Amino acid sequence: MNLRTRAVSVLAGLSFATAVAAHAMLDRSMPQVGSTLKAVPRSVELWFTEPLEPAFSTVKVIDSAGRQVDDRNPKVDPADPKHLAVSVTALPTGRYRVVWRVISVDTHATEGDFTFDVVP
């Protein structure tokens, strides 16, 4: 293999590795994944590893009966495009599932979910 062929192979491999790393993965959340809260949060907030495309990124909060209980106002923060939030009001005691689907600005989609509990 000549030097030029090796260089092209290395650059192609690096390009692929960069593309794979560009997916927006969940970095942290409030409430934290699997947490137990005594106070009802005013919002559910998610931070990702990559900037998000606001028009195609969403988050929902679902109760144990499968009903959406957030205020249906998910929003990517214009000041921090890695931050996605939705407000919630008056969650009773119970387990809640947060379901998210985001598209990073480089058009890669990722999705996931986690739970948190509200206790008296």
SEKOL-80996 format. One record per residue (C-alpha): y, x, z; residue in one letter. Coordinates in steps of 0.25 Angstrom, whole numbers, padded with zeros to 4 digits, always signed. Each point is the difference from the previous one (the first is absolute). Layout:
BEGIN
YXZA ...
END
This chain:
BEGIN
+0000+0000+0000M +0013+0006-0004N +0012+0001+0009L +0008-0012-0007R -0012-0009+0001T -0001+0003+0015R +0014-0002+0002A -0001-0014-0007V -0012-0003+0009S +0007+0003+0013V +0013-0008-0004L -0009-0012-0004A -0007+0001+0014G +0013+0001+0007L +0006-0012-0007S -0012-0008+0004F +0001+0004+0014A +0014-0003+0001T -0002-0014-0006A -0011-0003+0010V +0009+0004+0011A +0011-0009-0005A -0006-0013+0005H +0008-0007+0011A -0009+0000+0012M +0003-0006+0014L +0006+0011+0009D +0003-0008+0012R +0004-0015+0005S +0007-0008+0011M -0008-0006+0006P -0010+0012-0001Q -0014-0003-0006V -0009-0006+0010G +0010-0001+0011S +0001-0010+0011T +0014-0006+0003L +0006-0008+0011K +0013-0002-0007A +0000-0007-0013V +0006+0009-0011P +0012-0005-0008R -0005+0006-0012S -0012+0008-0006V +0004+0013-0006E -0008+0010-0009L +0004+0014-0004W -0007+0006-0012F -0002+0014-0005T +0007-0003-0014E +0012-0008-0004P -0003-0015-0003L +0003-0009-0012E +0007-0011+0007P -0003-0011-0010A -0015+0002+0001F -0002+0004+0015S -0004-0011+0010T -0005-0002+0014V -0005-0012+0007K -0004-0003+0015V -0012-0010+0001I -0005-0007+0013D -0014-0001+0004S -0001-0014-0007A +0004+0007-0013G +0015-0005-0001R +0011+0008-0004Q +0009+0001+0012V +0011+0009-0004D +0014-0004-0005D -0004+0003-0015R +0011+0010-0002N -0006+0013-0002P +0010+0011-0004K +0000+0014-0004V +0012+0007+0008D +0010+0005-0011P +0004+0011+0010A -0015+0005+0001D -0009-0004-0012P -0012+0004+0008K +0003-0012+0010H -0005-0014-0002L +0002-0011+0011A -0002-0015+0002V +0006-0008+0011S -0008-0009+0010V +0003-0010+0010T -0006-0006+0012A -0015+0006-0002L -0009-0007+0011P -0011+0008+0007T -0010+0004-0010G -0005+0010-0010R +0008+0003-0013Y -0004+0006-0013R +0011+0008-0008V -0004+0000-0015V +0008+0009-0009W +0001+0003-0015R +0010+0010-0005V +0003+0007-0013I +0006+0014+0001S +0012+0003-0010V -0010+0008-0008D -0008-0014-0002T -0012+0003+0008H -0005-0012+0008A -0006+0001+0014T -0004-0011+0010E -0005-0001+0014G +0000-0008+0013D -0001+0002+0015F +0001-0008+0012T +0008-0001+0013F -0002-0009+0012D +0011-0008+0008V -0004-0002+0014V +0006-0008+0012P 
END
